[in-house]
Amino acid sequence: MSDFCEAHKLEEIQKAQFQTGSVPNKSLHRFLTSRISSSQPPGGTFLAKPEIRHAGIVDVQFGKDVTLIQPVNLYGCTIGDGSFVGPFVEIQKGVKIGQRCRIQSHAFICELVTIGDECFVSHGAMFVNDLFGTGGPAENPELWRSTRLGNRVSVGTNATILPVTICDQVVIGAGAVVTKDITVPGIYAGNPARLLRRL
Ligand SMILES: CC(C)(COP(=O)(O)OP(=O)(O)OC[C@H]1O[C@@H](n2cnc3c(N)ncnc32)[C@H](O)[C@@H]1OP(=O)(O)O)[C@@H](O)C(=O)NCCC(=O)NCCS
């Protein structure tokens, strides 16, 4: 049997076990389990071999005193002096992060985003450049739109920033969805984000 057939057969046995509560062919099950676990590559089970690409840190311009916590995916971007990037962050090509910023774990900063100095992008904050305005993902990058954050902008945990411009000295609340430009310094929250109070 090929590796694929063995994996498929084992899957069938496991399905039957789930449905009936017992293993239909115990010796075949034992055989397949040992064969497949010994033939698996480290790190995963492949029924069909996926194409694996690696990002890591590629073609990034770092200022002085930048700290990164691996694993990160940073490519083609610029990170200013004294900034910090936490783990599981992705920053795409062309992004510029200013000086003394903190980009906390699990944030995603897509192409066409520019972030000023002393900004805080909290855990899981997401930026958007493609609004799916033509009915789905725009394959033509000319349809993508940019986002610009001024200085001292703090983006709360899990906030989503659509393509907008945000002025200096703004706080975006946790879970907010920013759909429009922000031109007045203040605290904004909710979906869509609204001014809670001026700063
Ligand atoms: C938005 C935020 C800054 C507001 O703080 P605040 O000025 O102290 O506001 P309050 O807690 O007094 O809340 C004022 C009102 O806004 C609402 N509100 C507060 N935060 C909100 C949020 N993230 N989303 C929606 N509404 C929010 C409150 O329920 C309250 O509503 P009410 O007047 O109807 O009772 C804060 O709640 C927040 O979300 N901070 C983000 C923190 C963060 O993500 N830190 C990451 C590092 S751990």
The ligand as an SDF file (V2000), in Angstrom:
LIG
                    3D

 48 50  0  0  0  0  0  0  0  0999 V2000
  -11.8960   52.5320   24.7870 C   0  0  0  0  0  0  0  0  0  0  0  0
  -11.2650   52.6520   26.1650 C   0  0  0  0  0  0  0  0  0  0  0  0
   -9.9050   53.3440   26.0760 C   0  0  0  0  0  0  0  0  0  0  0  0
  -12.2410   53.5010   26.9610 C   0  0  0  0  0  0  0  0  0  0  0  0
  -11.7860   53.6460   28.2390 O   0  0  0  0  0  0  0  0  0  0  0  0
  -12.4840   54.7820   29.1760 P   0  0  0  0  0  0  0  0  0  0  0  0
  -12.2830   56.1100   28.5660 O   0  0  0  0  0  0  0  0  0  0  0  0
  -11.9700   54.5500   30.5240 O   0  0  0  0  0  0  0  0  0  0  0  0
  -14.0140   54.4970   29.0000 O   0  0  0  0  0  0  0  0  0  0  0  0
  -15.0640   53.8450   30.0220 P   0  0  0  0  0  0  0  0  0  0  0  0
  -14.5450   52.5490   30.5220 O   0  0  0  0  0  0  0  0  0  0  0  0
  -15.4300   54.9000   31.0080 O   0  0  0  0  0  0  0  0  0  0  0  0
  -16.2880   53.5470   29.0720 O   0  0  0  0  0  0  0  0  0  0  0  0
  -17.0520   54.5690   28.4980 C   0  0  0  0  0  0  0  0  0  0  0  0
  -18.1520   53.9240   27.6630 C   0  0  0  0  0  0  0  0  0  0  0  0
  -17.5500   53.2850   26.5310 O   0  0  0  0  0  0  0  0  0  0  0  0
  -17.8490   51.8960   26.5230 C   0  0  0  0  0  0  0  0  0  0  0  0
  -16.6180   51.2210   26.0970 N   0  0  0  0  0  0  0  0  0  0  0  0
  -15.4380   51.1930   26.7250 C   0  0  0  0  0  0  0  0  0  0  0  0
  -14.5300   50.5030   26.0130 N   0  0  0  0  0  0  0  0  0  0  0  0
  -15.1880   50.0750   24.9260 C   0  0  0  0  0  0  0  0  0  0  0  0
  -14.8040   49.2920   23.8370 C   0  0  0  0  0  0  0  0  0  0  0  0
  -13.5260   48.8380   23.7180 N   0  0  0  0  0  0  0  0  0  0  0  0
  -15.7040   49.0420   22.8710 N   0  0  0  0  0  0  0  0  0  0  0  0
  -16.9750   49.5010   22.9720 C   0  0  0  0  0  0  0  0  0  0  0  0
  -17.3990   50.2520   23.9890 N   0  0  0  0  0  0  0  0  0  0  0  0
  -16.5090   50.5330   24.9630 C   0  0  0  0  0  0  0  0  0  0  0  0
  -18.1880   51.5650   27.9530 C   0  0  0  0  0  0  0  0  0  0  0  0
  -19.0190   50.4360   28.0270 O   0  0  0  0  0  0  0  0  0  0  0  0
  -18.8930   52.8240   28.3790 C   0  0  0  0  0  0  0  0  0  0  0  0
  -20.1880   52.8000   27.8380 O   0  0  0  0  0  0  0  0  0  0  0  0
  -21.4380   53.4880   28.6200 P   0  0  0  0  0  0  0  0  0  0  0  0
  -21.1140   54.9360   28.7210 O   0  0  0  0  0  0  0  0  0  0  0  0
  -22.6180   53.1880   27.7480 O   0  0  0  0  0  0  0  0  0  0  0  0
  -21.4690   52.8140   29.9540 O   0  0  0  0  0  0  0  0  0  0  0  0
  -11.0030   51.2740   26.8140 C   0  0  0  0  0  0  0  0  0  0  0  0
  -12.1900   50.7010   27.2990 O   0  0  0  0  0  0  0  0  0  0  0  0
  -10.3560   50.2920   25.8480 C   0  0  0  0  0  0  0  0  0  0  0  0
  -10.9920   49.5650   25.0930 O   0  0  0  0  0  0  0  0  0  0  0  0
   -9.0000   50.2970   25.9180 N   0  0  0  0  0  0  0  0  0  0  0  0
   -8.1940   49.4210   25.0910 C   0  0  0  0  0  0  0  0  0  0  0  0
   -7.1980   48.7560   26.0050 C   0  0  0  0  0  0  0  0  0  0  0  0
   -6.3690   47.7410   25.3020 C   0  0  0  0  0  0  0  0  0  0  0  0
   -6.7440   47.1480   24.3060 O   0  0  0  0  0  0  0  0  0  0  0  0
   -5.1910   47.5280   25.8450 N   0  0  0  0  0  0  0  0  0  0  0  0
   -4.2570   46.6190   25.2490 C   0  0  0  0  0  0  0  0  0  0  0  0
   -3.0920   46.3510   26.1750 C   0  0  0  0  0  0  0  0  0  0  0  0
   -3.5450   45.1600   27.3780 S   0  0  0  0  0  0  0  0  0  0  0  0
  1  2  1  0
  2  3  1  0
  2  4  1  0
  2 36  1  0
  4  5  1  0
  5  6  1  0
  6  7  2  0
  6  8  1  0
  6  9  1  0
  9 10  1  0
 10 11  2  0
 10 12  1  0
 10 13  1  0
 13 14  1  0
 14 15  1  0
 15 16  1  0
 15 30  1  0
 16 17  1  0
 17 18  1  0
 17 28  1  0
 18 19  1  0
 18 27  1  0
 19 20  2  0
 20 21  1  0
 21 22  1  0
 21 27  2  0
 22 23  1  0
 22 24  2  0
 24 25  1  0
 25 26  2  0
 26 27  1  0
 28 29  1  0
 28 30  1  0
 30 31  1  0
 31 32  1  0
 32 33  2  0
 32 34  1  0
 32 35  1  0
 36 37  1  0
 36 38  1  0
 38 39  2  0
 38 40  1  0
 40 41  1  0
 41 42  1  0
 42 43  1  0
 43 44  2  0
 43 45  1  0
 45 46  1  0
 46 47  1  0
 47 48  1  0
M  END
$$$$
